[in-house]
């Protein structure tokens, strides 16, 4: 059997890409899934079953595009029945709802999935991938997620109970002293669940706890998981230890753990615990690849290294989708989460079509005058969910020639700047890349500190200093960045005030098109 596209994994990313291919009538693809159902990851994780991806059915708007800004679980579809918001009203849903939703998505979209087919070997012969010595594929898209527990190089780490295997029954930890290694959401999710039954809990790691509400990275610690911090700071038995775990060894019925404390210049101290739990995150499993096509890894070998097209940097034709695509924007945007990678997968589909089917990036034709270009930009930034969720990663690109302007939606910024549109699509003289971005130093200040001077929403002249999410328009001429314009931030996220937003943008576009800018 030979296919053009073989997708490995029927989780959200694999289903999203398969649905894109199915919708355009493609029959030359197949999804392989090791489990007996789609979305099997969510049958086990998160271990305490509460998702941290928000779900808000009641938005006050009937615009489906705008509503996706507050719906972090739906996959992209034109079918209103495939909105996750119709499955539950819980703001932080139970993971079992996601399992049911993904099963319905797979069934209703009719995607071609072969279940209970675990991929154990991928090789490359000439220009074709051979999977399990059975299926040949011209291109392979890996959408398996980060499927193995990440193990830091700590002596004795094998003595710790892994997040993937530990008990989730709080009564199993009754009157015990517990150490949790890790400072991410899985660590604090676990700590919150065990607070009522344990004697004490220490959460340990070498780096500072980073709060998502401050950094705007949703993978940092979320408020829904941080009750534990109150118990620490209000002197209620628990603690956060800032330092490296240097060694773990058995000590009778418990464990003796050696710490090097960061705040004390690596002063060493030994502490005893009844249980040690490892909540250190996950990593990509590259063991299925033989030497003929093993992808190069990055970020402590946790992710495959990727080009701006989400292709392996060293294996042509091998692409990545979903959580593992976050190597491109690690801890900066949202590619590691459904509400981010659903748009990245849609962009990957366009890239594959452009590269292998000679189809130009979809675009709408507009009047090339500054007023018309500005109107198109403002309309998009006021309602786009893709730019909103994939801030700084995806851009709308407006190309302008003498005859027309073309509006291309949701193109990866790095893909546009490194690859461009000129050769495959059409000739143009000017290009504007439109993104939504937070301002410089947005993660360095406390957003709730009222003593800090903030940029006025009415001050268009200082929009470039605004910390909150706002539109940024970058002008490129002949592939070179020439000028940048920021639109003033707005509490309602509506950038259409005539004097504050529209008029300054019209003038910026006009100067660029006439050569007065830059």
NORBEL-V147268 format. One record per residue. PHI is phi in degrees with one decimal (999 if undefined). OMEGA is omega in degrees with one decimal (NA if undefined). Layout:
phi=PHI omega=OMEGA
phi=PHI omega=OMEGA
This chain:
phi=999 omega=178.9
phi=-126.5 omega=177.3
phi=-130.4 omega=175.3
phi=-74.7 omega=-176.4
phi=-127.5 omega=173.9
phi=-112.5 omega=-179.0
phi=-102.5 omega=-179.0
phi=-104.1 omega=179.5
phi=112.1 omega=178.3
phi=-107.0 omega=169.8
phi=-85.1 omega=-177.9
phi=-55.8 omega=-177.5
phi=-70.1 omega=179.0
phi=-62.2 omega=177.5
phi=-66.1 omega=-179.8
phi=-62.0 omega=180.0
phi=-67.3 omega=178.8
phi=-61.1 omega=179.2
phi=-65.6 omega=176.2
phi=-64.1 omega=179.9
phi=-67.7 omega=-179.7
phi=-64.3 omega=-177.3
phi=-65.3 omega=178.6
phi=-95.5 omega=173.8
phi=80.5 omega=-180.0
phi=-77.3 omega=176.3
phi=-118.5 omega=-173.3
phi=-97.8 omega=178.3
phi=-139.5 omega=176.4
phi=-154.6 omega=174.3
phi=-107.4 omega=174.8
phi=-107.6 omega=-179.1
phi=-133.8 omega=-177.6
phi=-71.4 omega=-178.7
phi=-87.6 omega=-178.9
phi=-95.1 omega=-177.6
phi=-157.8 omega=174.8
phi=-76.9 omega=175.8
phi=64.4 omega=-175.6
phi=-61.8 omega=177.8
phi=-53.3 omega=-175.0
phi=-77.8 omega=172.2
phi=-76.3 omega=-178.9
phi=-119.3 omega=-173.9
phi=-128.2 omega=-7.3
phi=-64.8 omega=-171.1
phi=-62.3 omega=-178.9
phi=-96.9 omega=161.9
phi=77.3 omega=179.3
phi=-94.6 omega=175.3
phi=-72.3 omega=174.4
phi=-108.8 omega=175.2
phi=-91.9 omega=-170.2
phi=-75.3 omega=-178.5
phi=-139.0 omega=-175.7
phi=-128.5 omega=179.3
phi=-71.7 omega=-172.5
phi=-102.9 omega=-175.0
phi=-110.1 omega=-174.7
phi=81.1 omega=-179.4
phi=-129.2 omega=174.0
phi=-106.8 omega=177.5
phi=-86.4 omega=-176.8
phi=-62.3 omega=179.1
phi=-67.0 omega=179.5
phi=-65.1 omega=-177.6
phi=-67.3 omega=177.9
phi=-67.0 omega=174.3
phi=-66.5 omega=-177.5
phi=-113.8 omega=177.8
phi=-124.4 omega=-172.7
phi=-96.8 omega=-173.5
phi=-119.1 omega=-178.5
phi=-68.2 omega=165.1
phi=-86.7 omega=-174.9
phi=-80.5 omega=-178.8
phi=-160.6 omega=174.6
phi=-83.4 omega=-177.8
phi=-88.3 omega=179.9
phi=-59.5 omega=179.3
phi=-69.4 omega=-178.7
phi=-102.7 omega=170.1
phi=-97.9 omega=-179.9
phi=-59.6 omega=-178.0
phi=-62.1 omega=176.8
phi=-83.0 omega=-175.8
phi=-95.8 omega=-178.9
phi=-162.8 omega=175.1
phi=-100.2 omega=-179.2
phi=-64.6 omega=-178.6
phi=-66.1 omega=171.7
phi=-114.5 omega=-170.3
phi=-72.2 omega=172.3
phi=-77.6 omega=-177.6
phi=-61.7 omega=179.5
phi=-63.1 omega=177.5
phi=-67.2 omega=177.2
phi=-63.3 omega=178.4
phi=-60.4 omega=-179.1
phi=-67.5 omega=-179.6
phi=-62.0 omega=-177.5
phi=-66.5 omega=175.6
phi=-63.1 omega=178.0
phi=-66.4 omega=179.8
phi=-61.0 omega=179.7
phi=-62.6 omega=-177.6
phi=-69.5 omega=-174.3
phi=-74.9 omega=177.9
phi=-85.5 omega=177.5
phi=71.2 omega=-177.5
phi=-66.6 omega=-176.2
phi=-89.0 omega=-178.3
phi=-123.2 omega=171.9
phi=-104.5 omega=-176.9
phi=-83.6 omega=179.9
phi=52.4 omega=177.2
phi=-126.9 omega=-178.3
phi=-79.8 omega=177.9
phi=-80.8 omega=-178.8
phi=-114.8 omega=-178.1
phi=-154.9 omega=172.9
phi=-125.6 omega=177.8
phi=-124.8 omega=177.9
phi=-128.1 omega=176.8
phi=-122.7 omega=-173.1
phi=57.3 omega=-178.4
phi=-106.5 omega=-175.7
phi=-124.3 omega=173.5
phi=-86.7 omega=176.7
phi=-117.8 omega=-174.3
phi=-110.7 omega=-179.8
phi=55.0 omega=-179.4
phi=56.4 omega=-173.4
phi=-135.1 omega=-173.6
phi=-107.7 omega=174.8
phi=-102.6 omega=-179.1
phi=-140.6 omega=177.7
phi=-73.7 omega=175.1
phi=-133.0 omega=175.9
phi=-121.7 omega=175.5
phi=-116.8 omega=-178.2
phi=-90.2 omega=-179.4
phi=-129.8 omega=-175.4
phi=-87.5 omega=-174.5
phi=73.4 omega=174.7
phi=-94.3 omega=-162.8
phi=-101.2 omega=177.7
phi=-127.7 omega=180.0
phi=-65.5 omega=177.6
phi=-80.9 omega=-177.4
phi=-119.1 omega=176.8
phi=-69.7 omega=-176.0
phi=-81.7 omega=-179.9
phi=-102.4 omega=175.9
phi=-56.4 omega=-179.1
phi=84.1 omega=-177.5
phi=-59.6 omega=-179.6
phi=-64.3 omega=177.9
phi=-79.9 omega=-178.5
phi=-76.8 omega=174.5
phi=-81.9 omega=-175.9
phi=-77.3 omega=175.5
phi=-53.5 omega=-177.6
phi=-70.4 omega=-172.1
phi=-125.1 omega=-172.3
phi=-66.2 omega=176.2
phi=-67.8 omega=175.2
phi=-112.1 omega=176.7
phi=-92.1 omega=-178.1
phi=-56.0 omega=-179.0
phi=-66.9 omega=177.5
phi=-71.8 omega=-177.9
phi=-115.0 omega=-174.4
phi=-59.1 omega=175.9
phi=59.0 omega=-179.1
phi=-109.2 omega=171.9
phi=-92.0 omega=-171.2
phi=-123.6 omega=170.8
phi=-106.0 omega=174.8
phi=-114.6 omega=178.9
phi=-91.0 omega=-177.6
phi=127.3 omega=-179.7
phi=-130.3 omega=177.8
phi=-98.8 omega=-176.1
phi=-65.3 omega=179.7
phi=-66.5 omega=178.4
phi=-66.3 omega=-176.9
phi=-77.1 omega=171.4
phi=-57.7 omega=179.7
phi=-67.2 omega=179.7
phi=-60.9 omega=178.8
phi=-59.7 omega=-177.2
phi=-71.4 omega=-173.7
phi=-102.9 omega=-172.6
phi=-59.7 omega=-173.4
phi=-73.8 omega=-172.0
phi=-112.5 omega=-175.9
phi=-85.8 omega=172.5
phi=-73.4 omega=173.9
phi=-157.9 omega=176.4
phi=-133.2 omega=169.4
phi=-113.4 omega=174.0
phi=-107.5 omega=-169.7
phi=-128.1 omega=174.8
phi=-179.2 omega=-174.2
phi=-77.5 omega=-174.2
phi=-104.4 omega=178.1
phi=-66.3 omega=171.3
phi=-68.6 omega=-179.8
phi=-113.7 omega=-175.8
phi=-90.8 omega=-177.2
phi=-62.2 omega=-178.9
phi=-67.6 omega=178.2
phi=-99.0 omega=-176.4
phi=-86.2 omega=-176.1
phi=68.1 omega=172.3
phi=-102.1 omega=-170.6
phi=-71.1 omega=176.0
phi=-83.6 omega=172.7
phi=-73.9 omega=-170.4
phi=-60.8 omega=-178.7
phi=-92.3 omega=-178.1
phi=-58.9 omega=-178.8
phi=-64.4 omega=-178.9
phi=-111.7 omega=-169.1
phi=-110.3 omega=174.2
phi=-57.3 omega=-179.4
phi=-56.6 omega=-177.9
phi=-62.8 omega=175.3
phi=-60.8 omega=-177.1
phi=-65.2 omega=177.5
phi=-76.3 omega=-174.3
phi=-73.5 omega=177.3
phi=-98.8 omega=171.9
phi=57.7 omega=-176.6
phi=-118.4 omega=171.6
phi=82.8 omega=-175.0
phi=-87.8 omega=-178.4
phi=-155.6 omega=169.8
phi=-105.9 omega=-179.5
phi=-101.6 omega=-179.6
phi=-97.6 omega=-179.9
phi=170.1 omega=-179.7
phi=-92.5 omega=168.4
phi=-78.5 omega=-174.5
phi=-92.1 omega=-176.9
phi=-166.6 omega=173.9
phi=-128.3 omega=177.3
phi=-142.4 omega=178.8
phi=-70.7 omega=177.5
phi=-143.4 omega=-175.1
phi=65.5 omega=178.5
phi=-83.5 omega=-176.6
phi=-125.1 omega=-175.4
phi=-138.0 omega=173.3
phi=-107.8 omega=-175.0
phi=-118.0 omega=178.8
phi=-99.1 omega=179.7
phi=-114.0 omega=165.6
phi=-113.4 omega=-171.7
phi=-80.0 omega=-177.5
phi=-62.7 omega=-174.5
phi=-71.7 omega=-177.1
phi=-113.7 omega=178.3
phi=63.8 omega=177.2
phi=65.3 omega=171.6
phi=-62.4 omega=-176.6
phi=-89.8 omega=177.3
phi=-148.5 omega=178.6
phi=-104.7 omega=178.6
phi=-129.0 omega=-177.6
phi=-106.4 omega=-179.9
phi=-136.4 omega=173.5
phi=-83.0 omega=-179.1
phi=-139.0 omega=172.3
phi=-124.3 omega=-178.7
phi=-112.2 omega=-179.7
phi=-103.8 omega=176.6
phi=-121.6 omega=-169.9
phi=-103.7 omega=177.1
phi=89.7 omega=-173.6
phi=-126.7 omega=178.5
phi=-143.3 omega=176.8
phi=-71.5 omega=179.4
phi=-99.3 omega=-177.9
phi=-96.7 omega=-173.6
phi=-69.1 omega=-178.5
phi=-77.8 omega=-178.0
phi=-94.6 omega=173.0
phi=-87.5 omega=-172.4
phi=-64.7 omega=-178.0
phi=-72.5 omega=-177.3
phi=-152.7 omega=-179.4
phi=-73.9 omega=-176.6
phi=-73.8 omega=173.9
phi=-67.4 omega=-177.7
phi=-106.8 omega=-178.1
phi=-146.9 omega=177.0
phi=53.6 omega=-178.9
phi=56.8 omega=179.2
phi=62.4 omega=-177.6
phi=-91.3 omega=-176.3
phi=-140.6 omega=172.4
phi=-71.8 omega=177.1
phi=-74.6 omega=-169.9
phi=-133.6 omega=174.5
phi=-83.7 omega=175.5
phi=-61.9 omega=176.7
phi=-96.9 omega=-176.7
phi=60.9 omega=177.0
phi=-102.8 omega=176.2
phi=-55.5 omega=-179.3
phi=-71.2 omega=-176.6
phi=-127.0 omega=179.1
phi=-126.0 omega=179.6
phi=-60.4 omega=177.9
phi=86.3 omega=177.6
phi=-103.6 omega=-175.6
phi=-117.1 omega=-178.5
phi=-133.6 omega=-178.7
phi=-141.3 omega=176.5
phi=88.5 omega=-174.6
phi=-54.8 omega=-177.3
phi=-72.5 omega=177.3
phi=-74.8 omega=-178.3
phi=-69.1 omega=174.7
phi=-55.1 omega=-178.1
phi=-75.6 omega=-178.1
phi=-139.9 omega=-171.2
phi=-54.1 omega=178.3
phi=57.6 omega=176.7
phi=-119.3 omega=-179.1
phi=-134.8 omega=-166.7
phi=-124.4 omega=-176.8
phi=-67.3 omega=179.3
phi=-85.3 omega=-172.0
phi=-135.1 omega=-175.0
phi=-53.3 omega=-174.7
phi=-70.2 omega=173.6
phi=-102.0 omega=-172.6
phi=-74.7 omega=175.5
phi=-61.7 omega=177.7
phi=-78.0 omega=177.0
phi=-62.9 omega=178.2
phi=-65.9 omega=177.4
phi=-63.1 omega=176.4
phi=-67.4 omega=177.1
phi=-60.0 omega=177.6
phi=-59.3 omega=178.3
phi=-67.2 omega=178.1
phi=-63.9 omega=179.2
phi=-62.7 omega=178.5
phi=-64.7 omega=-178.9
phi=-67.8 omega=-175.0
phi=-81.1 omega=-171.8
phi=-107.2 omega=-179.8
phi=-117.0 omega=177.3
phi=57.3 omega=177.6
phi=-100.8 omega=179.4
phi=-67.0 omega=175.5
phi=-60.3 omega=-178.7
phi=-54.7 omega=-179.1
phi=-149.6 omega=174.6
phi=-110.9 omega=-178.4
phi=-87.7 omega=-178.7
phi=-133.2 omega=171.5
phi=-64.4 omega=-176.6
phi=-82.0 omega=-179.1
phi=-77.0 omega=-177.2
phi=-54.8 omega=-178.4
phi=-65.1 omega=-179.3
phi=-69.9 omega=178.2
phi=-63.4 omega=178.7
phi=-61.6 omega=179.5
phi=-59.8 omega=179.7
phi=-65.1 omega=-179.9
phi=-64.3 omega=-177.8
phi=-63.8 omega=178.6
phi=-60.7 omega=-178.3
phi=-71.5 omega=-176.0
phi=-67.3 omega=179.8
phi=-78.2 omega=-177.4
phi=-136.7 omega=-177.1
phi=-62.0 omega=172.9
phi=-90.5 omega=-178.7
phi=-64.9 omega=178.0
phi=-66.8 omega=-179.3
phi=-66.1 omega=-176.4
phi=-78.3 omega=-178.4
phi=-102.5 omega=-175.8
phi=-61.3 omega=178.7
phi=76.8 omega=-177.3
phi=-105.5 omega=178.3
phi=-105.5 omega=179.7
phi=-135.5 omega=163.5
phi=-83.3 omega=-177.2
phi=-115.7 omega=177.3
phi=-106.0 omega=176.7
phi=-99.8 omega=-172.8
phi=-131.4 omega=170.0
phi=-118.7 omega=179.6
phi=-64.7 omega=-173.5
phi=-86.1 omega=-171.8
phi=-160.5 omega=168.9
phi=-114.9 omega=176.9
phi=-121.9 omega=-176.2
phi=-105.9 omega=-179.5
phi=-108.9 omega=-174.1
phi=-92.5 omega=166.1
phi=53.1 omega=176.3
phi=-102.0 omega=176.0
phi=-55.4 omega=-177.5
phi=-57.1 omega=-177.1
phi=-67.1 omega=177.4
phi=-65.9 omega=178.9
phi=-65.9 omega=-174.7
phi=-71.2 omega=-177.5
phi=-97.1 omega=-176.3
phi=-109.2 omega=179.1
phi=75.2 omega=-178.6
phi=-114.3 omega=-168.0
phi=-57.4 omega=-168.0
phi=-69.9 omega=-172.4
phi=-97.4 omega=-170.8
phi=-108.4 omega=-178.7
phi=-158.7 omega=179.7
phi=-83.8 omega=178.9
phi=-145.1 omega=-178.3
phi=-100.0 omega=-173.4
phi=-136.3 omega=175.8
phi=-145.7 omega=175.8
phi=-117.6 omega=177.0
phi=-103.6 omega=-173.1
phi=-111.0 omega=178.6
phi=-128.2 omega=163.9
phi=-108.1 omega=-175.5
phi=-146.6 omega=168.0
phi=-81.0 omega=-176.6
phi=-82.3 omega=-179.0
phi=-63.1 omega=178.2
phi=68.8 omega=-176.8
phi=-62.1 omega=-177.7
phi=-97.6 omega=-177.5
phi=-101.4 omega=-177.2
phi=-121.0 omega=177.6
phi=-79.8 omega=-177.2
phi=-67.5 omega=-179.5
phi=-101.6 omega=179.5
phi=-84.7 omega=-174.7
phi=-75.8 omega=-179.5
phi=-82.4 omega=-178.8
phi=-83.2 omega=177.2
phi=-67.2 omega=-179.8
phi=-117.8 omega=178.8
phi=-72.4 omega=178.7
phi=-66.3 omega=177.2
phi=-65.5 omega=-179.4
phi=-92.9 omega=-173.9
phi=-95.7 omega=-178.9
phi=-65.1 omega=-177.1
phi=-70.1 omega=-179.6
phi=-116.2 omega=-178.0
phi=-59.3 omega=-178.5
phi=-67.4 omega=178.3
phi=-97.3 omega=-176.6
phi=-65.4 omega=-177.8
phi=-86.8 omega=-173.8
phi=-76.8 omega=-179.8
phi=-58.0 omega=-179.0
phi=-156.8 omega=-179.1
phi=-73.2 omega=174.3
phi=-127.6 omega=-179.4
phi=-116.5 omega=-179.3
phi=-112.4 omega=-177.9
phi=-98.9 omega=179.0
phi=-117.4 omega=174.1
phi=-126.5 omega=-178.6
phi=53.9 omega=176.0
phi=79.7 omega=-177.4
phi=-114.6 omega=175.9
phi=-69.8 omega=-175.1
phi=-109.2 omega=-174.6
phi=-154.3 omega=-178.7
phi=-133.0 omega=178.9
phi=-128.5 omega=176.7
phi=-106.2 omega=172.8
phi=-92.8 omega=-176.8
phi=-58.0 omega=-179.6
phi=-65.5 omega=-177.0
phi=-147.6 omega=-176.1
phi=-59.8 omega=-178.9
phi=-87.6 omega=-179.5
phi=58.2 omega=176.3
phi=-123.7 omega=-174.1
phi=-103.0 omega=-175.5
phi=-131.3 omega=177.8
phi=-71.5 omega=-172.1
phi=-54.1 omega=-174.5
phi=-82.4 omega=-174.0
phi=-86.6 omega=-173.9
phi=-112.1 omega=-169.1
phi=-70.2 omega=-175.8
phi=-60.4 omega=178.1
phi=-61.4 omega=179.4
phi=-71.2 omega=177.0
phi=-57.8 omega=-178.2
phi=-66.8 omega=177.2
phi=-62.9 omega=-179.9
phi=-62.0 omega=-179.0
phi=-63.0 omega=-179.7
phi=-63.0 omega=179.8
phi=-65.4 omega=-176.2
phi=-69.6 omega=-179.8
phi=-94.4 omega=179.0
phi=84.4 omega=-179.0
phi=-81.0 omega=-179.9
phi=-95.0 omega=177.9
phi=81.7 omega=NA
